[in-house]
Amino acid sequence: MAKVVKCPVCTKRLMDMLSAKEAELQIKCPKCKKVINVSFLNNQAHGEAV
């Protein structure tokens, strides 16, 4: 089952995550235009605005 990764500022859906062991990436939110650092660790996603 996919988990939804949302923007922590405006709660817009950024992506769906199927599974992730470990990764980090930066995404620019298309709605609020903030840069979001997304961390994946053991199928958990955590996002914070820069």
KOLBA-669545 format. One record per atom (N, C-alpha, C): residue in one letter; x, y, z; atom name. Coordinates in nm, 4 decimals, always signed. Atoms other than C-alpha are relative to their C-alpha. Last residue first. Example, Ala and Ser with C-alpha at 12.3 -4.5 7.8 and 13.67 -1.06 7.14 Angstrom:
{aa: S x: -0.0820 y: -0.1190 z: -0.0060 at: N}
{aa: S x: +1.3670 y: -0.1060 z: +0.7140 at: CA}
{aa: S x: -0.0770 y: +0.1090 z: +0.0730 at: C}
{aa: A x: +0.0890 y: -0.1190 z: +0.0000 at: N}
{aa: A x: +1.2300 y: -0.4500 z: +0.7800 at: CA}
{aa: A x: +0.0900 y: +0.1200 z: +0.0000 at: C}
# end
This chain:
{aa: V x: -0.1315 y: -0.0622 z: -0.0139 at: N}
{aa: V x: +1.3794 y: +2.4780 z: +0.4352 at: CA}
{aa: V x: -0.0172 y: +0.1483 z: +0.0198 at: C}
{aa: A x: -0.0250 y: -0.1137 z: +0.0885 at: N}
{aa: A x: +1.0469 y: +2.3071 z: +0.4973 at: CA}
{aa: A x: +0.1364 y: +0.0605 z: +0.0295 at: C}
{aa: E x: -0.0094 y: -0.1281 z: -0.0702 at: N}
{aa: E x: +1.0402 y: +1.9672 z: +0.6645 at: CA}
{aa: E x: +0.0381 y: +0.1084 z: -0.0991 at: C}
{aa: G x: -0.0307 y: -0.1179 z: +0.0793 at: N}
{aa: G x: +0.9271 y: +1.6282 z: +0.5394 at: CA}
{aa: G x: +0.0089 y: +0.1233 z: +0.0868 at: C}
{aa: H x: +0.0035 y: -0.1199 z: -0.0839 at: N}
{aa: H x: +0.9380 y: +1.2886 z: +0.7078 at: CA}
{aa: H x: +0.0411 y: +0.1179 z: -0.0866 at: C}
{aa: A x: -0.0354 y: -0.1233 z: +0.0701 at: N}
{aa: A x: +0.8580 y: +0.9605 z: +0.5325 at: CA}
{aa: A x: -0.0147 y: +0.1175 z: +0.0946 at: C}
{aa: Q x: +0.0577 y: -0.1174 z: -0.0648 at: N}
{aa: Q x: +0.8620 y: +0.6191 z: +0.6997 at: CA}
{aa: Q x: +0.0481 y: +0.1222 z: -0.0777 at: C}
{aa: N x: +0.1387 y: -0.0209 z: +0.0439 at: N}
{aa: N x: +0.9210 y: +0.2981 z: +0.5008 at: CA}
{aa: N x: -0.0733 y: +0.1087 z: +0.0768 at: C}
{aa: N x: +0.0791 y: +0.1184 z: -0.0361 at: N}
{aa: N x: +1.2435 y: +0.2195 z: +0.6908 at: CA}
{aa: N x: -0.1492 y: +0.0197 z: -0.0247 at: C}
{aa: L x: -0.0756 y: +0.0937 z: -0.0819 at: N}
{aa: L x: +1.3879 y: +0.5715 z: +0.6548 at: CA}
{aa: L x: -0.0942 y: -0.1111 z: +0.0431 at: C}
{aa: F x: +0.0633 y: +0.1313 z: -0.0081 at: N}
{aa: F x: +1.2802 y: +0.8267 z: +0.3942 at: CA}
{aa: F x: +0.0902 y: -0.0903 z: +0.0823 at: C}
{aa: S x: -0.0868 y: +0.1091 z: -0.0424 at: N}
{aa: S x: +1.3723 y: +1.1932 z: +0.4331 at: CA}
{aa: S x: -0.0824 y: -0.1278 z: +0.0084 at: C}
{aa: V x: +0.0745 y: +0.1210 z: -0.0319 at: N}
{aa: V x: +1.2003 y: +1.4741 z: +0.2415 at: CA}
{aa: V x: +0.1005 y: -0.1092 z: +0.0323 at: C}
{aa: N x: -0.0908 y: +0.1131 z: -0.0157 at: N}
{aa: N x: +1.3530 y: +1.8217 z: +0.2448 at: CA}
{aa: N x: -0.0828 y: -0.1200 z: +0.0433 at: C}
{aa: I x: +0.0289 y: +0.0972 z: -0.1043 at: N}
{aa: I x: +1.0910 y: +2.0667 z: +0.1165 at: CA}
{aa: I x: +0.1077 y: -0.1079 z: -0.0017 at: C}
{aa: V x: -0.0855 y: +0.1160 z: +0.0202 at: N}
{aa: V x: +1.1663 y: +2.3826 z: -0.0820 at: CA}
{aa: V x: -0.0180 y: -0.0914 z: +0.1207 at: C}
{aa: K x: -0.1058 y: +0.0212 z: -0.0991 at: N}
{aa: K x: +0.8708 y: +2.6217 z: -0.0607 at: CA}
{aa: K x: +0.0821 y: -0.1220 z: -0.0394 at: C}
{aa: K x: -0.1330 y: -0.0350 z: +0.0537 at: N}
{aa: K x: +0.6732 y: +2.7212 z: -0.3743 at: CA}
{aa: K x: +0.1132 y: -0.0103 z: +0.1023 at: C}
{aa: C x: -0.0508 y: -0.1093 z: -0.0840 at: N}
{aa: C x: +0.3336 y: +2.7124 z: -0.1902 at: CA}
{aa: C x: +0.1412 y: +0.0446 z: -0.0378 at: C}
{aa: K x: +0.1048 y: -0.0898 z: -0.0485 at: N}
{aa: K x: +0.1441 y: +2.5103 z: -0.4548 at: CA}
{aa: K x: +0.0578 y: +0.1189 z: +0.0769 at: C}
{aa: P x: +0.0597 y: -0.0779 z: +0.1083 at: N}
{aa: P x: +0.4078 y: +2.3388 z: -0.6704 at: CA}
{aa: P x: -0.1061 y: +0.0992 z: +0.0467 at: C}
{aa: C x: +0.1450 y: +0.0170 z: -0.0001 at: N}
{aa: C x: +0.6121 y: +2.2340 z: -0.3657 at: CA}
{aa: C x: -0.0611 y: +0.0857 z: -0.1106 at: C}
{aa: K x: +0.0638 y: -0.1309 z: -0.0090 at: N}
{aa: K x: +0.9817 y: +2.2284 z: -0.4504 at: CA}
{aa: K x: -0.1505 y: -0.0212 z: -0.0144 at: C}
{aa: I x: +0.1078 y: -0.0223 z: +0.0955 at: N}
{aa: I x: +1.1271 y: +1.8884 z: -0.3696 at: CA}
{aa: I x: -0.0509 y: +0.1419 z: +0.0193 at: C}
{aa: Q x: +0.0614 y: -0.1316 z: -0.0129 at: N}
{aa: Q x: +1.4532 y: +1.7984 z: -0.1989 at: CA}
{aa: Q x: -0.1012 y: +0.0166 z: -0.1116 at: C}
{aa: L x: +0.0134 y: -0.0794 z: +0.1210 at: N}
{aa: L x: +1.5659 y: +1.4411 z: -0.1496 at: CA}
{aa: L x: -0.0656 y: +0.1330 z: +0.0311 at: C}
{aa: E x: +0.0295 y: -0.1402 z: -0.0289 at: N}
{aa: E x: +1.6885 y: +1.1995 z: +0.1137 at: CA}
{aa: E x: -0.0111 y: +0.0726 z: -0.1329 at: C}
{aa: A x: -0.0242 y: -0.0981 z: +0.1061 at: N}
{aa: A x: +1.6897 y: +0.8201 z: +0.0983 at: CA}
{aa: A x: -0.0301 y: +0.1396 z: +0.0524 at: C}
{aa: E x: -0.0633 y: -0.1227 z: -0.0490 at: N}
{aa: E x: +1.6822 y: +0.5053 z: +0.3122 at: CA}
{aa: E x: +0.0285 y: +0.0917 z: -0.1183 at: C}
{aa: K x: -0.0887 y: +0.0389 z: -0.1091 at: N}
{aa: K x: +1.4889 y: +0.1787 z: +0.2852 at: CA}
{aa: K x: +0.0627 y: +0.1242 z: +0.0618 at: C}
{aa: A x: -0.1307 y: -0.0656 z: +0.0045 at: N}
{aa: A x: +1.2003 y: +0.3102 z: +0.0787 at: CA}
{aa: A x: +0.0811 y: -0.0439 z: +0.1206 at: C}
{aa: S x: -0.0909 y: +0.0485 z: -0.1033 at: N}
{aa: S x: +0.8676 y: +0.1539 z: -0.0108 at: CA}
{aa: S x: +0.1340 y: +0.0700 z: -0.0177 at: C}
{aa: L x: +0.0316 y: +0.1417 z: -0.0121 at: N}
{aa: L x: +0.5596 y: +0.2519 z: -0.2112 at: CA}
{aa: L x: +0.0858 y: -0.0649 z: +0.1072 at: C}
{aa: M x: -0.1174 y: +0.0816 z: -0.0281 at: N}
{aa: M x: +0.5805 y: +0.6267 z: -0.1557 at: CA}
{aa: M x: -0.0446 y: -0.1449 z: +0.0144 at: C}
{aa: D x: +0.0358 y: +0.1233 z: -0.0682 at: N}
{aa: D x: +0.3200 y: +0.8520 z: -0.3180 at: CA}
{aa: D x: +0.1267 y: -0.0823 z: +0.0173 at: C}
{aa: M x: -0.0294 y: +0.1266 z: +0.0667 at: N}
{aa: M x: +0.4169 y: +1.2073 z: -0.4048 at: CA}
{aa: M x: -0.0589 y: -0.1148 z: +0.0796 at: C}
{aa: L x: -0.1186 y: -0.0135 z: +0.0841 at: N}
{aa: L x: +0.3770 y: +1.5771 z: -0.3229 at: CA}
{aa: L x: +0.0282 y: -0.1268 z: -0.0794 at: C}
{aa: R x: -0.0635 y: +0.1296 z: +0.0240 at: N}
{aa: R x: +0.0226 y: +1.5875 z: -0.1831 at: CA}
{aa: R x: +0.1157 y: +0.0176 z: -0.0975 at: C}
{aa: K x: +0.0242 y: +0.0531 z: +0.1342 at: N}
{aa: K x: -0.0548 y: +1.9441 z: -0.0750 at: CA}
{aa: K x: +0.0752 y: -0.1316 z: -0.0151 at: C}
{aa: T x: +0.0590 y: +0.1352 z: +0.0014 at: N}
{aa: T x: -0.0475 y: +1.9895 z: +0.3040 at: CA}
{aa: T x: -0.0393 y: -0.0501 z: -0.1388 at: C}
{aa: C x: +0.1353 y: -0.0178 z: +0.0544 at: N}
{aa: C x: +0.0336 y: +2.3667 z: +0.2790 at: CA}
{aa: C x: -0.0795 y: -0.1302 z: -0.0100 at: C}
{aa: V x: +0.0460 y: -0.1389 z: -0.0070 at: N}
{aa: V x: +0.3475 y: +2.3898 z: +0.4944 at: CA}
{aa: V x: -0.1464 y: +0.0112 z: -0.0429 at: C}
{aa: P x: +0.0286 y: -0.0368 z: -0.1389 at: N}
{aa: P x: +0.4355 y: +2.0255 z: +0.5759 at: CA}
{aa: P x: -0.0530 y: +0.1426 z: +0.0153 at: C}
{aa: C x: -0.0766 y: -0.1192 z: -0.0348 at: N}
{aa: C x: +0.3971 y: +1.9282 z: +0.2070 at: CA}
{aa: C x: -0.0336 y: +0.0382 z: +0.1442 at: C}
{aa: K x: +0.0621 y: -0.1316 z: +0.0151 at: N}
{aa: K x: +0.2481 y: +1.5805 z: +0.1884 at: CA}
{aa: K x: +0.0971 y: +0.1106 z: +0.0379 at: C}
{aa: V x: -0.0926 y: -0.0979 z: -0.0559 at: N}
{aa: V x: +0.3955 y: +1.2327 z: +0.1270 at: CA}
{aa: V x: -0.0583 y: +0.1378 z: -0.0294 at: C}
{aa: V x: +0.0024 y: -0.1313 z: +0.0635 at: N}
{aa: V x: +0.1177 y: +0.9766 z: +0.0724 at: CA}
{aa: V x: +0.0973 y: +0.0918 z: +0.0735 at: C}
{aa: K x: +0.0167 y: -0.1075 z: -0.0973 at: N}
{aa: K x: +0.1893 y: +0.6166 z: +0.1676 at: CA}
{aa: K x: +0.0093 y: +0.1322 z: -0.0745 at: C}
{aa: A x: -0.0795 y: -0.1216 z: +0.0134 at: N}
{aa: A x: +0.1325 y: +0.3442 z: -0.0907 at: CA}
{aa: A x: -0.0318 y: +0.0983 z: +0.1121 at: C}
{aa: M x: +0.0846 y: -0.1177 z: +0.0000 at: N}
{aa: M x: +0.0000 y: +0.0000 z: +0.0000 at: CA}
{aa: M x: +0.0892 y: +0.1241 z: +0.0000 at: C}
# end
